[in-house]
């Protein structure tokens, strides 16, 4: 039982680690870094200029 649990935990840890790593070849890396250096699009700028939803006043309608 201890052996199975130990191996399952090691496999789960490995899966979690691998799920957070992105491997890119040279061309994909260059494309990615080039995209980071491009200006943001109009829609993204508009989104970033908006107040976050959690800072907006709320109105509760209780239907009474």
N, C-alpha and C positions, 0 to 999 in steps of 0.2 A: 504494500500500500504506500509506504514512504517513497519507494522508488518511482511509482507512477505519479504521485503528487509532485515530486521534485521535477520530473521530466515535463509534466504538464505546465508547471509554473515557468520553467525555462522556455518552453515553446511559446507560451503566451507572451512572455517578456520579449522574445525575439520578434514575434508577429507585431506587437505594438511598436517596437523600435523601427522595424522595416516599414510600417505604415506611415511613419513620419519622415521618411527620407525619400527625396526625389532625385533620381539619377538622370542626368542630362548628358548627351554627347556634346561635342564642341559646337556644332552648328546650333543645336537647341539652346545651349547656354548663351551663345552670342546673340541669338534672336531674343531670348528672355531679357538679357541685360540691355539690349538696344530698346526694347519696349519700355523698360523702366525709365529710360532717358527721354522718351517721347513725352510731349505735353499731354495732359489729361484731356479727355474729350469733354464736350460741352455738357452732356448729361451728368457725367461724374462731378464736374465742377458745381452744377446746380444742386446735386444731392449733398455735396459737402458744405454748401452755403446754407442749407436749411437747418433750422433748429432741430436738435434731436427730439424724437417723439416724447421722451421722458421729461423734457423741459416744457412741453406745451401744456397750457391749461386744459383741464378735462371738464366735461359737462356730463353730469350723471342725470339720466332721465329715469325716474322710478315709476313712471306711468301712473301717477296718482292724480 
